[in-house]
Amino acid sequence: MAAVEEDRVGGDMTSGEERPAKAMTIGAVCKALGQEFPDISISKIRYLEDQKLLEPRRTPGGYRLYAQSDVARLRTILRMQRDEFLPLRVIRKELASGRMDGGEPTVPQPSPEAVSDATRPRRRPSMSVTGGGALYSLDDVVEDTRAEPRLIAELEEYGVIKGEHRAGIKYYDETEREIIRAVTELARYGVGGRNLRAFRTSADREAALLQQILAPALRSRNVERRKEAVEALENLAAVTTHLKHLLLIRDLRKIVG
């Protein structure tokens, strides 16, 4: 029952709230996919739901319940992130075209361009590095991430996030909102802004390295060359992210081994 309580958004599950056959709570989904995806978490699944990639049904008491088709869809998303380094905007298009690694397609009739996963060539790593998008006020971020305002202030103090002032109101972009969400998870284990300076320093060094590699092309007056450089930068960002993940997993295995 603990997993169910962890996902409650309002009310209590009553005896009248019967679960559909084979429906799973968010905690059960994490456990079921944990062996294939060790870094899966409740917050990550919620984030994918926020991005409109998942739509589990809700009980009258506000609990999420995942059907087998939802779990299959989630597995496909996680595989595309892990194996192909695809950004969410591309994953959304892949799902819309009917691609699924397990279970039924998400649309009844896949488009002619859809190719089965067995024959689809692996894409080059890709991760969007472009800015812009929606902005969120401090109140919106606090409500959405459940972060303490003092934690957000601490993140600003140590340069992890910056935000921007508009008409006297502080706003944060989508990336900073997700940084706050991630740090909120870490804060449950006693990790604060002070501890995150190492992450910030590491990110700064990696960004400087990638910039050094591609600086001439990024400054080129040739539009096509700059476009190719941005694409290469996105690919390198995805590969370095995956490399860091692998190195971390390797070191953590030494700890638990």
C-alpha positions as CSV (number, residue, x, y, z in Angstrom):
1,M,0.0,0.0,0.0
2,A,3.0,2.3,0.5
3,A,3.5,2.7,-3.3
4,V,-0.2,3.7,-3.6
5,E,0.1,6.3,-0.8
6,E,3.2,7.7,-2.4
7,D,1.2,8.6,-5.5
8,R,-2.0,10.0,-3.9
9,V,-2.9,13.5,-5.2
10,G,-6.1,13.9,-3.2
11,G,-8.4,11.8,-1.1
12,D,-8.0,8.2,0.1
13,M,-8.5,5.0,-1.8
14,T,-11.8,3.6,-0.6
15,S,-13.1,0.1,-0.9
16,G,-15.3,1.3,-3.7
17,E,-12.3,2.3,-5.8
18,E,-11.7,-1.0,-7.5
19,R,-8.7,-1.4,-9.7
20,P,-9.3,-2.4,-13.3
21,A,-7.8,-5.8,-14.2
22,K,-4.0,-5.7,-14.4
23,A,-3.9,-2.0,-13.6
24,M,-0.7,-0.9,-11.7
25,T,0.1,1.9,-9.3
26,I,3.0,4.1,-10.1
27,G,5.1,2.4,-7.4
28,A,4.4,-1.0,-9.0
29,V,5.3,0.3,-12.4
30,C,8.7,1.5,-11.0
31,K,9.3,-1.9,-9.5
32,A,8.3,-3.7,-12.7
33,L,10.6,-1.7,-14.9
34,G,13.4,-1.3,-12.4
35,Q,15.5,-4.2,-13.6
36,E,15.7,-2.9,-17.1
37,F,15.9,0.7,-16.2
38,P,17.8,1.1,-12.8
39,D,17.4,4.9,-12.8
40,I,13.6,4.9,-13.1
41,S,11.8,6.8,-10.4
42,I,8.3,8.0,-9.5
43,S,9.4,11.6,-10.2
44,K,10.6,10.7,-13.7
45,I,7.3,9.0,-14.6
46,R,5.4,12.0,-13.3
47,Y,7.6,14.2,-15.4
48,L,6.9,12.2,-18.6
49,E,3.2,12.6,-17.7
50,D,3.7,16.4,-17.3
51,Q,5.1,16.3,-20.8
52,K,1.9,14.7,-22.1
53,L,3.7,11.5,-23.0
54,L,1.7,9.4,-20.6
55,E,-1.9,9.6,-19.6
56,P,-2.8,7.1,-16.9
57,R,-6.3,7.0,-15.7
58,R,-7.2,8.5,-12.3
59,T,-9.4,7.0,-9.6
60,P,-12.0,9.2,-7.9
61,G,-9.5,9.5,-5.1
62,G,-6.9,10.9,-7.4
63,Y,-4.6,7.9,-7.7
64,R,-2.8,7.1,-11.0
65,L,-3.5,3.7,-12.4
66,Y,-1.4,2.3,-15.3
67,A,-2.9,-0.2,-17.8
68,Q,-0.6,-2.6,-19.5
69,S,-0.7,-0.4,-22.6
70,D,0.6,2.5,-20.4
71,V,3.5,0.4,-19.2
72,A,4.4,-0.7,-22.7
73,R,4.3,2.9,-23.8
74,L,6.6,3.9,-20.9
75,R,9.0,1.1,-21.7
76,T,9.2,2.3,-25.3
77,I,9.9,5.9,-24.2
78,L,12.7,4.8,-21.8
79,R,14.3,2.6,-24.4
80,M,14.3,5.5,-26.9
81,Q,15.9,7.7,-24.3
82,R,18.5,5.1,-23.3
83,D,19.4,3.5,-26.6
84,E,18.9,6.3,-29.1
85,F,19.4,9.4,-26.9
86,L,16.3,10.9,-28.4
87,P,14.9,14.2,-27.0
88,L,11.2,14.1,-25.9
89,R,10.0,16.2,-28.8
90,V,11.3,13.4,-31.2
91,I,10.0,10.6,-29.0
92,R,6.6,12.3,-29.1
93,K,6.6,12.2,-32.9
94,E,7.8,8.5,-32.9
95,L,4.9,7.6,-30.6
96,A,2.4,9.5,-32.7
97,S,3.6,7.6,-35.8
98,G,2.7,4.4,-34.0
99,R,6.0,3.1,-32.8
100,M,6.0,0.8,-29.8
101,D,8.7,-1.6,-28.6
102,G,6.1,-3.7,-26.8
103,G,2.3,-3.8,-26.7
104,E,-0.1,-2.2,-29.2
105,P,0.6,0.9,-31.2
106,T,-0.6,4.2,-29.8
107,V,-2.7,4.9,-32.9
108,P,-4.9,2.5,-34.8
109,Q,-3.2,3.0,-38.2
110,P,0.5,3.9,-38.2
111,S,1.6,6.3,-40.9
112,P,3.4,4.8,-44.0
113,E,6.6,6.4,-42.7
114,A,6.5,4.3,-39.5
115,V,9.1,1.5,-39.5
116,S,9.3,-1.4,-37.2
117,D,11.9,-1.2,-34.4
118,A,13.5,-4.4,-35.6
119,T,14.5,-2.9,-39.0
120,R,14.9,0.8,-37.9
121,P,18.5,1.9,-38.0
122,R,19.8,3.5,-34.8
123,R,19.8,7.3,-34.9
124,R,22.7,9.5,-34.0
125,P,22.5,10.7,-30.5
126,S,20.4,13.9,-30.3
127,M,19.5,16.2,-27.5
128,S,17.9,19.6,-27.8
129,V,20.1,22.4,-26.5
130,T,18.0,25.3,-27.8
131,G,16.5,27.7,-25.3
132,G,13.2,29.5,-25.3
133,G,9.9,28.0,-24.4
134,A,7.6,28.6,-21.5
135,L,8.5,30.6,-18.5
136,Y,7.3,29.9,-15.0
137,S,6.9,32.2,-12.0
138,L,8.3,31.3,-8.6
139,D,4.9,30.4,-7.4
140,D,4.3,28.1,-10.4
141,V,7.6,26.3,-9.9
142,V,6.9,25.8,-6.2
143,E,3.5,24.4,-6.9
144,D,4.6,22.2,-9.7
145,T,7.8,20.8,-8.1
146,R,6.8,21.0,-4.4
147,A,10.2,22.6,-3.8
148,E,10.8,24.8,-0.7
149,P,11.3,28.5,-1.7
150,R,14.4,28.5,0.5
151,L,15.9,25.6,-1.6
152,I,15.3,27.6,-4.8
153,A,17.0,30.6,-3.3
154,E,19.9,28.4,-2.3
155,L,20.2,27.1,-5.8
156,E,20.4,30.7,-7.1
157,E,22.9,31.6,-4.4
158,Y,25.3,28.8,-5.6
159,G,24.7,29.6,-9.3
160,V,22.9,26.4,-10.1
161,I,20.0,28.3,-11.6
162,K,19.6,32.0,-12.4
163,G,16.0,32.9,-13.5
164,E,15.1,36.3,-14.9
165,H,13.1,39.3,-13.8
166,R,10.2,40.5,-15.9
167,A,8.0,43.3,-14.7
168,G,9.3,42.7,-11.1
169,I,8.5,39.0,-11.1
170,K,11.0,36.2,-11.2
171,Y,10.6,33.6,-13.9
172,Y,12.4,30.3,-14.7
173,D,12.6,28.5,-17.9
174,E,11.7,24.8,-18.4
175,T,15.2,23.6,-17.9
176,E,15.6,25.4,-14.7
177,R,12.2,24.1,-13.5
178,E,13.4,20.5,-14.1
179,I,16.7,21.2,-12.3
180,I,14.6,22.4,-9.3
181,R,12.5,19.3,-9.6
182,A,15.6,17.0,-9.6
183,V,17.2,18.8,-6.7
184,T,14.0,18.6,-4.7
185,E,14.3,14.8,-5.0
186,L,17.9,15.0,-3.8
187,A,16.9,17.2,-1.0
188,R,14.9,14.4,0.5
189,Y,18.3,12.7,1.2
190,G,19.9,15.8,2.7
191,V,21.5,17.1,-0.5
192,G,21.4,20.9,-0.7
193,G,22.6,23.7,-3.0
194,R,26.0,23.7,-1.4
195,N,26.5,20.1,-2.4
196,L,25.6,20.8,-6.0
197,R,28.5,23.1,-6.8
198,A,30.4,20.0,-7.9
199,F,27.6,19.3,-10.5
200,R,27.7,22.9,-11.7
201,T,31.5,22.9,-12.0
202,S,31.5,19.7,-13.9
203,A,28.8,21.0,-16.3
204,D,30.7,24.2,-16.9
205,R,33.9,22.3,-17.7
206,E,32.1,20.0,-20.1
207,A,30.4,22.9,-21.8
208,A,33.7,24.7,-22.2
209,L,35.3,21.5,-23.7
210,L,32.5,21.1,-26.3
211,Q,32.6,24.8,-27.1
212,Q,36.3,24.5,-27.7
213,I,35.9,21.6,-30.0
214,L,33.2,23.3,-32.1
215,A,33.9,27.0,-31.7
216,P,35.2,27.7,-35.2
217,A,32.1,26.1,-36.8
218,L,29.7,27.7,-34.4
219,R,31.2,31.2,-35.3
220,S,31.0,30.5,-39.0
221,R,29.1,32.9,-41.2
222,N,28.0,29.9,-43.3
223,V,24.5,29.1,-42.2
224,E,24.7,25.5,-43.1
225,R,28.0,25.0,-41.3
226,R,26.6,26.6,-38.1
227,K,23.5,24.4,-38.4
228,E,25.8,21.3,-38.7
229,A,27.8,22.5,-35.7
230,V,24.7,22.9,-33.5
231,E,23.6,19.4,-34.5
232,A,27.0,18.1,-33.6
233,L,26.9,19.9,-30.3
234,E,23.6,18.3,-29.5
235,N,25.0,14.9,-30.3
236,L,28.1,15.4,-28.2
237,A,25.9,16.6,-25.3
238,A,23.9,13.4,-25.5
239,V,26.9,11.1,-25.7
240,T,28.7,12.8,-22.8
241,T,25.5,12.6,-20.7
242,H,25.3,8.9,-21.4
243,L,29.0,8.4,-20.6
244,K,28.6,10.2,-17.3
245,H,25.7,7.9,-16.5
246,L,27.7,4.8,-17.3
247,L,30.7,6.0,-15.2
248,L,28.4,6.7,-12.3
249,I,26.7,3.3,-12.5
250,R,30.1,1.6,-12.6
251,D,31.3,3.4,-9.5
252,L,28.0,2.8,-7.6
253,R,28.2,-0.9,-8.3
254,K,31.6,-0.9,-6.6
255,I,30.0,0.7,-3.5
256,V,27.2,-1.9,-3.3
257,G,29.4,-4.8,-4.4
